[in-house]
Amino acid sequence: MRGRAKVSDPVTVACGPAGSYLVHIGVNVLARLPECLPVGCPAIALIADHQVASLYAGRTDAAAGGRVRKERFTFPAGEASKVRGVKGQIEDEMLERGLGRDAVVVGLGGGVSLDLAGFVASTYHRGMPWIAVPTSLLAMVDASVGGKTGVNTQRGKNLIGAFHQPLAVLADIRFLSSLPPAELDNGLAEMVKHAAIADAGYLEELMVSAEHLRALAPDACAAAIRRSVEIKAEVVSADPLETDLRQVLNCGHTIAHAIETVSSHQVSHGRAVAAGLSVEAGMACSLGLLEAEQRDHLRSALARLGLPLAPPAEMDLHALVETTRMDKKSRRGKPRYVLLGALGRMARGPDGYAHEVDDTVVVDALKEARKCSA
């Protein structure tokens, strides 16, 4: 794998006026938590789901050191907790315990926990600092980097939220040891997305290292995580508020979010993204933006990593298309798609990287992806 820089060397994410922060990747980087806290920090508010808290909250408290007051705020695990009600409950508890804006929120867990923790930090006392401690592969390569925070609603994913950059990210490889195999799909799909949008060579490396990544080999994981973080950091640094270039990170996600919504989140984010990448590559091919050979190679990479190429067979395709209209990229009720121009390069149109696509093209691409995966 790529990763000539030492694993101990952090990746810098620059965010314009919001400043910059470091993403530390490796074994036992959680030990760097004290140096990431502001001088004189009186307390940390650790936010995690019940399951992750039972595994790692004690380790995180110990890493913070004895001089800092620790408060824990937990919630049921799962996407169903990523809602405004849970956010409000956490904030009410923080107020009851007298936490001020000089405290630091520590988000511990996967994407749900980090999105919630960052959103709480963005609004509590009108904004307080936070640190991301991702425990899943998906969170390490995606949710922890870039400052996107938010919650879901019945109308779709991530429709309520804010940009709020963390002070630091601590991606400790040791946390991956407790991941069930199915959870790896979430991170692997985002890694494929990063390769597809920015680095075709990285896609080849993922294919070669597929077995090692599935086995959570530390060196392979650290190198892949680092390359994905580098790609995302480059994009986020150039466009912190998603006004232009950062749209490329939504490749595959218009279809993916629709799959998640229609399935009531029974389809995991990673498997939805994998199917979305495959379908949207088919759309790009139909529109003459992407060569069929490259579409097929992307699908080969997804299959090599054990990821799906289409939505579940029982899912109604017209319901999927209708749900895309609620995507946050939609304009005037028309869904938009971020499409590949080649492996490692995005197709830019007259209005940026998001393209309006006729529903018939979308339905045809969904049908074609299903035939391909059969």
C-alpha positions as CSV (number, residue, x, y, z in Angstrom):
1,M,0.0,0.0,0.0
2,R,0.9,3.6,-0.3
3,G,2.0,5.3,2.9
4,R,5.7,6.1,2.6
5,A,5.2,8.7,5.4
6,K,5.5,7.2,8.9
7,V,2.2,6.1,10.4
8,S,3.1,8.4,13.3
9,D,3.2,11.5,11.1
10,P,-0.2,13.2,11.3
11,V,-2.2,14.4,8.3
12,T,-3.0,18.2,8.3
13,V,-6.5,19.3,7.4
14,A,-6.5,23.0,6.6
15,C,-9.9,24.7,6.8
16,G,-9.4,28.4,5.9
17,P,-10.6,30.8,8.5
18,A,-11.5,27.8,10.7
19,G,-7.8,27.0,11.1
20,S,-6.3,23.6,10.7
21,Y,-6.1,20.4,12.8
22,L,-4.1,17.2,12.7
23,V,-5.4,13.6,12.1
24,H,-3.2,11.2,14.0
25,I,-3.3,7.6,12.7
26,G,-1.7,4.6,14.2
27,V,-1.5,2.3,17.2
28,N,-2.0,3.9,20.6
29,V,-2.5,7.4,19.2
30,L,-5.3,7.8,21.8
31,A,-2.4,8.6,24.2
32,R,-2.1,11.9,22.5
33,L,-5.4,13.1,23.8
34,P,-4.0,15.3,26.6
35,E,-1.8,17.3,24.2
36,C,-4.8,17.9,22.0
37,L,-6.8,19.5,24.8
38,P,-6.6,23.3,25.2
39,V,-4.4,24.5,28.1
40,G,-6.4,24.6,31.3
41,C,-9.3,22.6,29.9
42,P,-11.4,21.8,33.0
43,A,-13.6,19.0,31.7
44,I,-14.4,16.7,28.8
45,A,-17.9,15.6,27.8
46,L,-17.5,12.2,26.3
47,I,-20.4,11.3,23.9
48,A,-20.7,7.7,22.7
49,D,-23.3,5.0,22.2
50,H,-23.8,2.5,25.0
51,Q,-21.9,-0.3,23.2
52,V,-18.8,1.8,22.4
53,A,-18.8,3.4,25.8
54,S,-18.8,0.0,27.5
55,L,-15.7,-1.0,25.5
56,Y,-13.7,2.2,25.3
57,A,-14.9,5.0,27.5
58,G,-12.7,3.9,30.4
59,R,-9.7,3.8,28.1
60,T,-10.5,7.2,26.8
61,D,-11.0,8.7,30.3
62,A,-7.6,7.2,31.4
63,A,-5.9,8.7,28.4
64,A,-7.3,12.2,29.2
65,G,-5.4,12.1,32.5
66,G,-6.3,12.8,36.1
67,R,-6.5,16.6,36.1
68,V,-9.5,16.8,33.8
69,R,-13.1,16.2,35.0
70,K,-14.8,13.5,32.9
71,E,-18.5,13.4,32.1
72,R,-20.2,10.7,30.0
73,F,-23.3,11.0,27.8
74,T,-24.5,7.8,26.1
75,F,-27.4,6.8,23.9
76,P,-28.6,3.6,22.2
77,A,-26.4,2.4,19.4
78,G,-27.7,2.7,15.8
79,E,-28.7,5.1,13.1
80,A,-32.1,5.6,14.9
81,S,-30.3,7.7,17.5
82,K,-29.0,10.2,15.1
83,V,-31.9,12.5,15.5
84,R,-32.7,15.9,17.1
85,G,-34.4,14.3,20.1
86,V,-31.2,12.5,21.2
87,K,-29.1,15.6,20.5
88,G,-31.5,17.6,22.8
89,Q,-31.3,15.0,25.5
90,I,-27.5,15.2,25.5
91,E,-27.5,18.9,25.6
92,D,-30.0,19.0,28.5
93,E,-27.9,16.6,30.5
94,M,-24.8,18.7,29.8
95,L,-26.6,21.8,31.1
96,E,-27.7,19.9,34.2
97,R,-24.1,18.9,35.0
98,G,-23.0,22.5,34.6
99,L,-20.6,22.1,31.7
100,G,-19.4,25.4,30.3
101,R,-18.1,26.3,26.9
102,D,-14.5,25.9,28.1
103,A,-15.1,22.1,28.3
104,V,-14.3,19.9,25.3
105,V,-16.6,17.4,23.7
106,V,-15.0,14.1,22.8
107,G,-16.9,12.2,20.3
108,L,-16.1,8.5,20.6
109,G,-17.4,5.9,18.2
110,G,-18.6,5.5,14.6
111,G,-20.2,8.0,12.3
112,V,-23.4,8.3,14.3
113,S,-21.5,9.3,17.5
114,L,-19.2,11.7,15.8
115,D,-22.0,13.4,13.8
116,L,-24.0,13.8,17.0
117,A,-21.0,14.9,19.1
118,G,-19.9,17.4,16.6
119,F,-23.4,18.8,16.2
120,V,-23.8,19.2,19.9
121,A,-20.5,21.0,20.1
122,S,-21.5,23.3,17.3
123,T,-24.6,24.6,19.2
124,Y,-24.0,24.1,22.9
125,H,-23.3,27.6,24.4
126,R,-23.2,28.7,20.7
127,G,-20.2,26.6,20.0
128,M,-17.5,24.7,21.9
129,P,-14.4,22.7,20.9
130,W,-14.5,19.0,20.2
131,I,-12.2,16.1,19.4
132,A,-13.1,13.2,17.2
133,V,-12.0,9.7,18.4
134,P,-13.3,7.3,15.7
135,T,-13.6,3.7,16.5
136,S,-14.9,2.3,13.1
137,L,-13.1,2.1,9.8
138,L,-15.8,4.3,8.2
139,A,-15.4,7.0,10.9
140,M,-11.6,7.0,10.5
141,V,-11.7,7.6,6.8
142,D,-14.8,9.7,6.5
143,A,-17.0,10.9,9.4
144,S,-14.1,12.2,11.5
145,V,-12.5,14.4,8.8
146,G,-14.0,17.6,7.4
147,G,-16.3,19.0,10.2
148,K,-19.6,17.9,8.7
149,T,-22.0,17.3,11.7
150,G,-25.7,16.7,11.8
151,V,-28.7,14.4,12.3
152,N,-31.3,12.6,10.2
153,T,-35.0,13.3,9.8
154,Q,-37.8,11.3,8.4
155,R,-37.3,13.0,5.1
156,G,-33.7,11.9,4.7
157,K,-30.2,11.7,6.0
158,N,-28.1,14.6,7.3
159,L,-30.6,17.2,6.5
160,I,-30.1,19.2,9.7
161,G,-26.6,20.0,10.8
162,A,-23.6,22.4,10.8
163,F,-20.0,22.6,9.7
164,H,-17.9,22.5,12.9
165,Q,-14.2,21.4,12.6
166,P,-12.7,19.4,15.5
167,L,-9.5,20.3,17.3
168,A,-8.0,17.0,16.4
169,V,-8.7,13.5,15.2
170,L,-7.3,10.4,16.9
171,A,-7.6,7.4,14.7
172,D,-6.3,4.6,16.9
173,I,-6.0,1.3,14.9
174,R,-6.5,-0.7,18.1
175,F,-10.2,0.2,18.1
176,L,-10.7,-1.8,14.9
177,S,-10.1,-5.1,16.6
178,S,-13.7,-5.1,18.0
179,L,-15.4,-4.4,14.6
180,P,-17.7,-7.2,13.3
181,P,-16.8,-8.1,9.7
182,A,-20.0,-6.5,8.3
183,E,-18.9,-3.1,9.7
184,L,-15.8,-3.2,7.5
185,D,-18.0,-2.7,4.5
186,N,-18.8,0.8,5.6
187,G,-15.2,1.9,5.6
188,L,-14.1,-0.1,2.6
189,A,-16.8,1.5,0.4
190,E,-15.7,5.0,1.3
191,M,-12.1,4.0,0.6
192,V,-13.1,2.9,-2.9
193,K,-14.9,6.2,-3.3
194,H,-11.8,8.1,-2.4
195,A,-9.8,6.1,-4.9
196,A,-12.4,6.5,-7.6
197,I,-12.7,10.3,-7.3
198,A,-9.0,11.1,-6.9
199,D,-6.4,8.3,-7.2
200,A,-6.8,5.4,-9.7
201,G,-3.5,4.0,-8.4
202,Y,-5.0,3.8,-4.9
203,L,-7.9,1.7,-6.3
204,E,-5.4,-0.8,-7.6
205,E,-3.7,-0.9,-4.2
206,L,-7.0,-1.6,-2.5
207,M,-7.7,-4.5,-4.8
208,V,-4.3,-6.0,-4.1
209,S,-4.6,-5.5,-0.3
210,A,-8.3,-6.6,-0.1
211,E,-7.6,-9.8,2.0
212,H,-5.2,-7.9,4.3
213,L,-7.8,-5.1,4.8
214,R,-10.5,-7.7,5.5
215,A,-8.2,-9.3,8.1
216,L,-7.5,-5.9,9.7
217,A,-3.8,-6.3,9.2
218,P,-2.4,-3.2,11.0
219,D,0.1,-2.1,8.3
220,A,-2.4,-2.4,5.5
221,C,-5.1,-0.6,7.4
222,A,-2.9,2.2,8.5
223,A,-1.6,2.8,5.0
224,A,-5.1,2.7,3.5
225,I,-6.6,4.9,6.2
226,R,-3.8,7.4,5.7
227,R,-4.3,7.6,2.0
228,S,-8.0,8.1,2.3
229,V,-7.5,10.8,4.9
230,E,-5.0,12.5,2.7
231,I,-7.5,12.6,-0.2
232,K,-10.3,13.9,1.9
233,A,-8.0,16.4,3.6
234,E,-7.0,17.8,0.2
235,V,-10.6,18.2,-0.8
236,V,-11.8,19.7,2.5
237,S,-8.9,22.1,2.7
238,A,-9.7,23.4,-0.8
239,D,-13.5,23.7,0.0
240,P,-14.3,23.7,3.7
241,L,-18.0,24.6,3.3
242,E,-18.9,22.4,0.3
243,T,-19.4,25.2,-2.2
244,D,-17.7,23.5,-5.1
245,L,-14.9,20.9,-5.1
246,R,-16.1,19.2,-1.9
247,Q,-19.2,18.0,-3.8
248,V,-17.0,15.3,-5.3
249,L,-17.1,13.5,-1.9
250,N,-20.8,12.8,-2.6
251,C,-20.0,10.5,-5.5
252,G,-22.3,7.5,-5.2
253,H,-24.2,9.1,-2.3
254,T,-27.4,10.4,-4.0
255,I,-28.4,6.8,-4.8
256,A,-26.8,5.6,-1.5
257,H,-28.9,7.9,0.7
258,A,-32.0,6.9,-1.1
259,I,-31.2,3.2,-0.5
260,E,-30.7,3.8,3.2
261,T,-34.0,5.8,3.5
262,V,-36.1,3.3,1.5
263,S,-34.7,0.4,3.6
264,S,-35.3,2.3,6.8
265,H,-31.6,2.1,7.4
266,Q,-31.6,-1.7,7.3
267,V,-29.0,-1.4,4.5
268,S,-25.7,-0.2,6.0
269,H,-24.1,3.0,4.7
270,G,-21.2,1.2,3.2
271,R,-23.2,-1.3,1.2
272,A,-25.5,1.5,0.1
273,V,-22.5,3.6,-1.0
274,A,-21.0,0.7,-2.9
275,A,-24.2,0.1,-4.8
276,G,-24.5,3.9,-5.3
277,L,-21.0,4.0,-6.8
278,S,-21.8,1.2,-9.2
279,V,-25.2,2.6,-10.3
280,E,-23.9,6.2,-10.7
281,A,-20.9,4.9,-12.7
282,G,-23.5,3.3,-15.0
283,M,-25.2,6.6,-15.3
284,A,-22.0,8.4,-16.1
285,C,-21.3,5.7,-18.8
286,S,-24.8,6.2,-20.3
287,L,-24.2,10.0,-20.5
288,G,-20.9,9.5,-22.2
289,L,-18.8,10.8,-19.3
290,L,-17.2,7.6,-18.3
291,E,-15.8,4.7,-20.5
292,A,-17.5,1.3,-20.0
293,E,-14.2,-0.3,-19.3
294,Q,-13.6,2.0,-16.3
295,R,-17.1,1.5,-15.0
296,D,-16.5,-2.3,-15.1
297,H,-13.1,-1.9,-13.4
298,L,-14.7,0.0,-10.6
299,R,-17.2,-2.7,-10.2
300,S,-14.5,-5.3,-10.2
301,A,-12.8,-3.4,-7.3
302,L,-16.1,-3.3,-5.3
303,A,-16.6,-7.1,-5.9
304,R,-13.0,-7.8,-4.9
305,L,-13.6,-6.2,-1.6
306,G,-16.9,-8.1,-1.1
307,L,-19.2,-5.1,-1.7
308,P,-22.5,-5.1,-3.6
309,L,-23.0,-3.6,-7.1
310,A,-26.7,-2.8,-6.9
311,P,-29.5,-2.1,-4.4
312,P,-31.2,-5.2,-2.8
313,A,-33.2,-7.2,-5.3
314,E,-36.5,-6.6,-3.5
315,M,-36.2,-2.8,-3.4
316,D,-38.6,-0.9,-5.6
317,L,-36.6,1.1,-8.1
318,H,-39.2,3.8,-8.6
319,A,-39.4,4.4,-4.8
320,L,-35.6,4.9,-4.9
321,V,-35.8,7.4,-7.7
322,E,-38.6,9.3,-5.9
323,T,-36.6,9.4,-2.7
324,T,-33.6,11.0,-4.5
325,R,-35.6,14.2,-4.7
326,M,-35.2,14.7,-1.0
327,D,-31.4,14.6,-1.2
328,K,-29.8,17.7,0.1
329,K,-28.1,18.3,-3.2
330,S,-31.4,18.6,-5.0
331,R,-32.4,21.9,-6.5
332,R,-35.9,22.9,-7.5
333,G,-37.1,19.4,-6.6
334,K,-34.6,17.8,-9.1
335,P,-32.0,15.4,-7.7
336,R,-28.4,15.9,-8.7
337,Y,-25.6,13.4,-9.0
338,V,-21.8,13.7,-8.7
339,L,-20.4,11.6,-11.5
340,L,-17.1,10.2,-12.6
341,G,-15.3,11.4,-15.7
342,A,-12.6,8.8,-15.3
343,L,-11.2,6.7,-12.5
344,G,-9.4,9.3,-10.4
345,R,-11.2,12.3,-12.0
346,M,-14.7,13.8,-11.6
347,A,-16.8,15.2,-14.4
348,R,-17.4,18.9,-14.0
349,G,-20.5,20.5,-15.6
350,P,-21.7,24.0,-16.1
351,D,-23.1,24.2,-12.6
352,G,-20.2,22.5,-10.8
353,Y,-19.8,18.8,-10.0
354,A,-23.4,18.0,-9.4
355,H,-25.4,17.0,-12.6
356,E,-29.1,16.9,-13.2
357,V,-29.9,13.5,-14.7
358,D,-33.2,12.4,-16.3
359,D,-35.1,9.8,-14.3
360,T,-35.2,7.4,-17.2
361,V,-31.4,7.3,-17.2
362,V,-31.4,6.6,-13.5
363,V,-33.9,3.8,-13.7
364,D,-32.0,2.3,-16.6
365,A,-28.8,2.4,-14.7
366,L,-30.4,0.8,-11.7
367,K,-31.7,-2.0,-13.9
368,E,-28.4,-2.5,-15.6
369,A,-26.5,-2.7,-12.3
370,R,-28.9,-5.3,-11.0
371,K,-28.3,-7.4,-14.1
372,C,-24.5,-7.0,-13.7
373,S,-24.7,-8.2,-10.1
374,A,-27.0,-11.1,-10.7
